[in-house]
């Protein structure tokens, strides 16, 4: 049984024409995120900039889209229910090898970013991100060289580790402090500081 595309969460922008028809934009972008609000906000923002926008709410819907379209750009959420953005990136590289990819992540994870870059993403952006930040990530990622990668500072690595553990604990500071084996107040003070 084949499900209709809409039931899988794949939404094609109906106001723009397909690339190659000579109308509107020649650039298309696939936005894959399980957050309905962020996905629709990004869709509207990219449409205003003249992009043909395709949206998907997860892995399966994105695969349906990629089998029908070959977008110029793709924005993938790292953590989604079911298969992750990294797994989607691997499949995207097979189905649409010329598509440039930026990964969206809820917390800045250098390890995941390096994995994504190795698998073919041009850059990553931490949430919350707007369309301008994402487009800048496509630009800076295309211009950068892998040899320019510099390891994070100790403070930055610690901050990212704390954010990862906190996310894994669903924002529960007490549980995160237990996992990190530091007092809860110390964790709260570290969280009040800005990203190094």
C-alpha positions in Angstrom: 0.0 0.0 0.0 1.4 3.4 -1.0 0.6 6.3 1.4 -0.1 9.7 -0.1 2.8 12.1 0.2 0.8 14.4 2.5 0.2 11.7 5.1 3.9 11.2 5.4 4.5 14.9 6.3 6.0 15.9 3.0 4.7 19.3 1.9 5.6 20.9 -1.4 5.3 24.7 -1.5 2.4 25.3 -3.9 3.1 29.0 -4.6 6.5 28.5 -6.3 7.2 26.9 -9.6 9.6 24.0 -10.1 13.2 24.9 -11.0 13.9 24.9 -14.8 10.4 26.3 -15.7 11.8 29.8 -16.0 9.6 31.1 -13.2 10.5 32.3 -9.7 13.6 30.7 -8.2 16.1 28.3 -9.7 17.1 27.3 -6.1 15.2 24.8 -4.0 15.6 23.9 -0.4 14.4 20.9 1.6 13.7 21.6 5.3 13.4 18.6 7.5 12.5 19.2 11.2 10.0 17.5 13.5 9.2 20.9 15.1 6.1 22.1 13.1 6.5 25.8 14.2 10.2 26.0 13.2 9.6 24.2 10.0 6.8 26.5 8.9 8.7 29.6 10.0 11.7 28.5 7.9 9.5 27.6 5.0 7.9 31.1 5.0 11.4 32.8 5.4 12.9 30.8 2.5 9.9 31.5 0.3 10.3 35.2 0.9 13.9 34.9 -0.3 12.7 33.3 -3.6 13.4 29.6 -2.9 11.3 26.7 -3.9 10.7 25.0 -0.5 10.0 21.4 0.3 9.2 20.5 3.9 9.3 17.1 5.7 8.6 16.3 9.3 11.0 13.3 9.5 13.1 10.7 7.9 10.4 8.9 5.9 8.8 12.0 4.5 12.2 13.4 3.5 13.0 10.2 1.6 9.7 10.5 -0.2 10.6 14.0 -1.2 14.1 13.1 -2.3 12.8 10.4 -4.5 10.6 13.0 -6.3 12.9 16.1 -6.1 16.5 16.9 -6.1 16.8 20.1 -4.0 19.8 22.4 -4.3 20.0 22.8 -0.5 18.8 20.8 2.5 18.5 21.7 6.2 18.3 18.7 8.4 17.4 18.5 12.1 20.0 16.3 13.9 17.6 14.8 16.5 14.2 13.6 15.3 12.0 10.8 16.4 13.0 7.6 14.7 16.0 8.0 12.5 18.4 10.9 13.1 19.6 13.7 10.8 22.9 11.9 10.4 21.1 8.8 9.0 19.1 11.0 6.7 22.3 12.7 5.6 23.7 9.3 4.5 20.6 8.5 2.5 20.4 12.0 1.0 24.0 11.7 -0.3 22.9 8.5 -2.1 19.7 9.9 -3.5 20.8 13.5 -4.3 24.6 13.7 -4.2 24.8 17.4 -5.4 22.5 18.7 -2.6 24.4 20.9 -0.1 23.4 20.1 3.5 23.5 22.1 6.7 22.6 20.3 9.9 20.5 21.9 12.7 21.2 20.9 16.2 19.6 21.8 19.5 23.0 22.1 21.2 26.4 22.7 19.8 28.0 19.2 19.5 31.4 19.4 17.9 31.6 15.6 17.7 28.3 15.4 15.8 29.3 18.4 13.6 32.5 16.7 12.6 30.7 13.5 11.8 28.2 15.4 9.7 31.0 17.2 7.8 32.8 13.9 7.2 29.6 12.5 5.8 29.2 15.4 3.4 27.4 18.3 5.2 28.8 21.7 4.5 28.2 23.1 8.0 26.0 23.0 11.0 23.9 25.6 12.9 22.7 25.5 16.5 19.0 26.1 17.2 17.3 28.5 17.4 18.4 29.5 13.9 16.8 31.8 11.4 17.0 31.7 7.6 19.8 34.2 7.4 22.0 32.2 9.8 21.3 29.0 7.8 22.1 30.6 4.4 25.3 32.1 6.0 26.2 28.6 7.1 25.8 27.4 3.5 28.1 30.2 2.3 30.7 29.8 5.0 30.7 26.0 4.7 31.2 26.2 1.0 34.2 28.6 1.4 35.9 26.8 4.3 38.6 24.2 4.1 38.8 21.1 6.3 42.3 22.1 7.3 40.9 25.2 8.9 39.2 23.2 11.6 40.4 24.1 15.1 39.6 22.0 18.1 37.3 23.7 20.7 38.7 25.2 23.9 38.4 23.3 27.1 35.7 25.6 28.3 33.7 25.2 25.1 34.0 21.4 25.2 32.9 21.4 28.8 29.9 23.7 27.9 28.9 21.4 25.1 29.2 18.3 27.2 27.0 19.9 29.9 24.4 20.8 27.2 24.4 17.3 25.8 23.9 15.7 29.2 21.2 18.3 30.1 19.4 17.5 26.8 19.7 13.7 27.5 18.1 14.4 30.9 15.2 16.3 29.3 16.3 19.6 30.9 16.2 18.1 34.5 19.0 19.9 36.3 19.0 17.5 39.3 19.3 14.5 37.0 22.0 16.2 34.9 24.0 17.1 38.0 23.8 13.5 39.2 25.0 12.2 35.8 27.8 14.8 35.7 28.7 14.1 39.3 28.8 17.7 40.3 26.6 19.6 42.8 23.4 21.0 41.5 24.3 24.6 42.4 27.6 24.3 40.6 25.8 23.1 37.5 23.3 26.0 37.8 26.2 28.5 38.0 27.8 27.0 35.0 24.5 27.2 33.0 24.1 30.9 33.9 27.3 31.7 32.2 27.3 32.4 28.5 28.8 30.0 26.0 32.6 30.4 26.1 
